[in-house]
Amino acid sequence: MNTIVIDIETKNTFFDVGMDNFNDLEVSLIGIYSYGQNRYFSFEEHQIKEAGEMIKNSSLIVGFSINRFDIPVLKKHYDFDLFSIPRFDLLDEIEMKLGRRISLNKLAKINLGTEKTHHSLEAPILYKDGKIDELKDYCLNDVKITKDLYDLAKKQGHLLVPIKGTDESEKMPFDFTNLALLY
């Protein structure tokens, strides 16, 4: 089996379709890193089924806010239950333990010394402007950041999470005991 890291981009936003109208969001791009193949993949909207095969055959889906965004948006495209595949959502783990959410960019800055290339609301604009290569680079950069954060958390057992309104951060421990069975 294969662990993957996933991120999606959409052609539109909740501003366009209304809050929580996941079925009205349209996928423009799916970015995936496959640990089994040690390779990044990007799937455009006409390749959603191909991405689905990779997702369906994964042993673990890693992401950032995938339980609240990526998986609900993708589920209408597949005839299998995406929620039945084990998932590790970095944002959910942080929110469950610390009681607050944090942006991927802030986590990347404090833990990796890097930043996202774009803001998520820019993705539909890149798509509409036909800047598909830039959209792919942005999406795969987010996949790389998420992968690097996941790898770092596994290696050291924690990530640093900034404390809002201060220059301080706290260690957020991660428990990967249950995930060991999936590798």
Sequence and secondary structure as in RCSB ss.txt:
>XXXX:A:sequence
MNTIVIDIETKNTFFDVGMDNFNDLEVSLIGIYSYGQNRYFSFEEHQIKEAGEMIKNSSLIVGFSINRFDIPVLK
KHYDFDLFSIPRFDLLDEIEMKLGRRISLNKLAKINLGTEKTHHSLEAPILYKDGKIDELKDYCLNDVKITKDLY
DLAKKQGHLLVPIKGTDESEKMPFDFTNLALLY
>XXXX:A:secstr
 EEEEEEEEESS HHHH TT GGG  EEEEEEEETTTTEEEEEEGGGHHHHHHHHHTEEEEEESSIIIIIHHHHG
GG SS GGGS EEEHHHHHHHHHSS   HHHHHHHHHS   SS GGGHHHHHHTT HHHHHHHHHHHHHHHHHHH
HHHHHHSEEEEE TTSS EEEEE   TGGGGG 
